[in-house]
Amino acid sequence: MKSKILLTALLSVSLMACAQETPKVKHKKTNTSGKSNAQKVKFANATDPICHMPTEPDMKDTAVYKNKTYGFCSTYCKDEFKKNPEKYAQK
């Protein structure tokens, strides 16, 4: 009998913990004019050195190596570049 009461109490506490409201997050105001806020950057590479996709001036995934900015199509490609930049950097 005591184990049923204890189990019921534990279950009630866990359900109440899960039912708590998630915290409110304040979001930054976004640009509603349709124009991008990203700065246009001239990259040292015309294509992503990892997957060879063409770079675009407003790419968000970038890395600086030897004072040159390299653009990447994804975080994965950027992380691979950072592991061994000498292998991928243009000479």
C-alpha positions as a printed NumPy array, in Angstrom:
array([[  0.   ,   0.   ,   0.   ],
       [  2.795,   2.414,   0.908],
       [  4.534,   1.66 ,  -2.395],
       [  1.37 ,   2.613,  -4.328],
       [  1.21 ,   5.953,  -2.507],
       [  4.904,   6.581,  -3.091],
       [  4.587,   5.66 ,  -6.778],
       [  1.555,   7.935,  -7.168],
       [  3.414,  10.813,  -5.499],
       [  6.465,  10.336,  -7.745],
       [  4.304,  10.192, -10.854],
       [  2.433,  13.345,  -9.817],
       [  5.663,  15.26 ,  -9.241],
       [  7.117,  14.2  , -12.602],
       [  3.931,  15.122, -14.456],
       [  3.869,  18.536, -12.805],
       [  7.509,  19.125, -13.738],
       [  6.772,  18.306, -17.38 ],
       [  3.688,  20.514, -17.442],
       [  5.575,  23.671, -16.485],
       [  5.422,  26.44 , -19.025],
       [  8.492,  26.925, -21.197],
       [ 10.304,  30.235, -20.667],
       [  9.433,  33.111, -22.962],
       [ 12.196,  34.09 , -25.372],
       [ 12.565,  37.605, -26.685],
       [ 13.343,  37.601, -30.38 ],
       [ 15.169,  40.34 , -32.192],
       [ 13.112,  42.352, -34.604],
       [ 13.479,  41.088, -38.133],
       [ 13.686,  43.168, -41.233],
       [ 10.197,  43.06 , -42.781],
       [ 11.125,  44.978, -45.922],
       [ 12.391,  41.798, -47.572],
       [ 15.954,  43.063, -47.754],
       [ 18.719,  41.021, -46.182],
       [ 20.64 ,  42.451, -43.227],
       [ 23.648,  40.265, -44.074],
       [ 26.679,  42.136, -45.245],
       [ 27.929,  41.35 , -48.715],
       [ 31.492,  40.077, -48.42 ],
       [ 34.06 ,  39.311, -51.074],
       [ 35.319,  35.825, -50.318],
       [ 38.769,  34.47 , -51.092],
       [ 37.084,  31.412, -52.618],
       [ 34.618,  31.268, -55.515],
       [ 33.466,  27.794, -54.457],
       [ 33.138,  26.048, -51.127],
       [ 36.508,  24.281, -50.708],
       [ 34.871,  21.239, -49.113],
       [ 31.842,  20.455, -51.33 ],
       [ 32.631,  22.779, -54.276],
       [ 29.3  ,  24.63 , -54.262],
       [ 29.515,  28.231, -55.553],
       [ 29.819,  30.879, -52.845],
       [ 27.426,  33.794, -52.607],
       [ 28.189,  37.23 , -51.108],
       [ 25.639,  36.833, -48.274],
       [ 26.713,  33.425, -46.93 ],
       [ 26.558,  33.246, -43.139],
       [ 29.046,  30.435, -42.573],
       [ 32.472,  32.03 , -42.889],
       [ 35.969,  31.532, -41.545],
       [ 39.007,  33.803, -41.615],
       [ 42.357,  32.207, -42.356],
       [ 45.531,  34.23 , -42.963],
       [ 43.509,  37.459, -43.194],
       [ 41.265,  36.04 , -45.946],
       [ 37.562,  35.345, -45.487],
       [ 36.282,  32.039, -46.828],
       [ 32.576,  31.339, -47.415],
       [ 30.88 ,  27.977, -46.87 ],
       [ 27.501,  26.539, -47.771],
       [ 27.029,  24.977, -44.321],
       [ 28.375,  24.741, -40.803],
       [ 29.629,  21.237, -41.596],
       [ 31.83 ,  22.521, -44.44 ],
       [ 33.117,  25.367, -42.277],
       [ 34.011,  22.955, -39.469],
       [ 35.83 ,  20.64 , -41.894],
       [ 37.829,  23.61 , -43.201],
       [ 38.766,  24.66 , -39.663],
       [ 40.161,  21.186, -38.925],
       [ 42.839,  21.594, -41.627],
       [ 42.659,  25.013, -43.33 ],
       [ 46.061,  24.649, -44.991],
       [ 44.715,  21.713, -47.   ],
       [ 41.785,  23.718, -48.391],
       [ 42.99 ,  27.348, -48.481],
       [ 43.736,  28.878, -51.864],
       [ 47.392,  29.606, -52.409]])
